[in-house]
Amino acid sequence: MQAMITQFINKEVRVYPNDTYKKIAKVIDINPAGVTFLVTESEDSKGWPVNSIKFVAFSASLNFTLAQ
């Protein structure tokens, strides 16, 4: 599965953990534990501030899709 999602590295995605707020981020790393993002757009300035680095574990019900 990890080989399939490595195609997202360096691409902007819409991130859906706790999807109350819109979050768009660039995928900067994927490893067996989860995904590291650079936040580029966010309606959640406290939890997901723009230009912050966020790691989300796969165990946290992580979902993301390519940003359009």
C-alpha positions in Angstrom: 0.0 0.0 0.0 2.8 2.5 0.8 4.1 2.2 -2.7 0.7 3.3 -4.0 0.6 6.4 -1.9 4.1 7.6 -2.5 2.7 9.1 -5.7 1.4 11.9 -3.5 4.8 13.1 -2.4 5.4 16.8 -3.3 1.7 17.2 -4.3 -1.0 19.3 -2.7 -3.8 17.3 -1.1 -7.0 18.0 0.9 -6.5 16.5 4.4 -9.3 14.9 6.3 -8.4 14.2 9.9 -11.2 15.9 12.0 -12.5 17.4 8.8 -14.5 20.3 10.4 -12.2 22.7 8.7 -10.8 22.8 5.2 -7.1 21.9 5.1 -4.8 21.8 2.1 -1.2 20.6 2.5 1.8 19.5 0.5 2.9 15.9 1.3 6.6 16.0 2.2 7.1 12.5 3.5 5.3 9.2 3.8 6.6 6.4 6.1 5.2 3.3 7.6 3.8 5.2 10.6 2.0 8.0 8.6 2.3 11.2 6.5 4.1 14.5 7.1 2.5 17.6 5.6 3.4 21.2 5.0 0.2 23.2 5.5 -0.5 25.6 2.6 -4.1 26.5 3.2 -6.2 26.2 6.3 -9.5 27.4 7.9 -8.1 26.0 11.3 -5.5 28.6 12.2 -4.9 27.2 15.7 -4.7 23.5 14.9 -3.3 23.6 11.4 -1.7 27.0 10.8 -0.4 27.8 7.3 3.4 27.0 6.9 3.4 24.5 9.8 4.6 20.9 9.5 2.1 18.3 10.6 2.5 14.6 11.0 -0.6 12.4 10.9 -0.4 8.7 11.8 -2.2 6.2 9.7 -3.8 5.0 12.9 -5.6 8.4 13.2 -8.0 7.5 10.4 -6.1 9.6 7.9 -7.7 10.4 4.6 -6.6 12.7 1.9 -7.2 13.4 -1.8 -5.5 15.4 -4.5 -6.4 19.1 -4.2 -8.2 20.5 -7.2 
